[in-house]
C-alpha cells in the first residue's frame, strides 16, 4: 500500500527519513531515480539516511513502475520518493495505485517560479501537475507532516 508519494530534490534526508517515515508508519522507502542508480556516492549517502528498521529500495523509474504494478510492493507500507516532478508524472501516469502526490521540495532553476516556500516549477512542470489533478490525483504541497497541507490547485496557474 502506498502511504505517500513525494517529490523532493534531496530524495532521502533527515526530514524525510524520520518525520515522514514515522508519521506514515512506513516500513519501506522506494527511491525511484535514474541518476542515483549510476552514482555509488549518492547511493551510499541515501543508505546512511535510512531509518533503522525500515527497508530501503533504490530503483530506476522504469523498474519502480514495474515493481509497483507487479504487486511486489503491496505487502509494504510504502513511501515513494522521486527527485523531480517529471519523474512523479511518469510514475503517476503508469501506476494506477497512485492517488495522491506530495510536493516537498524542488530547487530553483532557470525558468522556474516559486509557488510556495520550497516549490519552484517550470511552465512544463505546472502543466504536468495540472494534468495529474485533472486525472483525479490529489496534489498537495507540504514539507513536513506537521505543516498545513496546501492544495496545489490554489498555486498552480
N, C-alpha and C positions, 0 to 999 in steps of 0.2 A: 504494500500500500504506500502510495506516495504521500508523505506528510507535508513536504514543502519542496517547491521547485523555485530556485533562486538564481538571479543574475548578480554576480559580484566579481568585479575585475580582479580582486585579490584572491579569489577562489576560497581556499580554506585558511583561516587565520583565527586568532583568539576569539574575537567577537562571534564569528560564525560557529567555530568549533564548539565553544562552550555554551554561550547563551541560547543559540537556536537549537542545538542538539538536545540540550537538557529540557528546554521549553517544549519541544516537539515529542520528546520521548523516543527520538530516532535511535535505531540500533545499527544503521548502515548509512554511510555517506558515499554517494556516487559523484565523482568529479568527471564531468563529460567535457573533454577538451583535447583537441588535436595536437596543439603545440606541446603540452605537458608530456604527452606520450613520448616525445622525442627529446626531452630535456631532463636528464637524470638529476641535475641540481634542483630543479623545481619540484620534481617528484619527491626527492628526499626532504625538502623543506615542508611540503604538504604533509608528508607522513609524520613529521615531527609535531605538526599542529593537531593531529588527530587525538581526540579524547580517548582515554583508556576505556576499554570495554565496548568500543564502537568499531564496527568493521569499516574499512576504507577500501573503495574500489576506484581505480583510475582507468578510464577507457576513453578512446576517441569518440567523437559524436556519433558516427555511424554504428559502432559497436554498442554504444549506450542505447541507441534506438532499438537495435536488435535484442539486447538483453531485456529491456523493459517490455517489448512486445512479445517476447518468448514466454514470459511469465516467471522467469528465474528470480526476478526481484520481488515477486508478490509476497514472499514469506517475510520480508523485512519491513520495518517502519522506515521508509526510505526518504532521505534528504538528498536531493539532487542539486548540484551547484554547477553552473556554467559561467564562463567569463564574459560573454557578450550577449547582447540582445539578438544578434543574428543566430548564435548557437541555440538560444532559447526558442527562437522562432522555428528553427529546423526540428528541434525535439518536439515542440508542441504540435507542429504540423503532421508529424509522423507517429505520434503516440496518443491514441485516443484516451488513455488513462489520465492525461494531464488536463486538469480542470482549472488550475489557477497558477499564477506566476507572481513571484515576489521580486521586485526590483530593489536591490540592496545597495548597489554601487556601480556606477560606470564613470570612468575618469574623463575629465575634459580633454577633448581632442580638437584638431582642426575641423571646423564646420559643425561643432555641437553647440547646443544651447542648454543652459542649466534649467531644469524643470522642478527640482527640489534640492534639498541640502547636498545629496551625494549622487544625483542622477543627471547625467549630461547625455543628450541624444542628438543624433543627426536627423535630417528630414526622413531619410530612408528607415531609420530605426523607429521613428514616430509612426510611419506607415505600417511597419510590421506590428507594432503594438496595437494600432487601430484594427488591423485585420484579426489579430488574436481576440480582441474584445468583441468584434463583430461575430466571431465564431462561438461566442459564449464563454470564453476563458476570462476568469476574473483576474485583473492585473492590479496589484497594489504596490505602493511604494512604502517600504518600511525597513529601516536599517537593523534594528534590534527588536526582539519580541515585545518589550515594554513601550516602544514608540507607538503613537497613534497611526493606524493604517490610513494612507491616503489613496483614494481610488484614482488610478492613472487617468481615467476619463476626464477628470477635472483639470489636469495639467497638460494633456496632450492635445495639440491643435488638430 
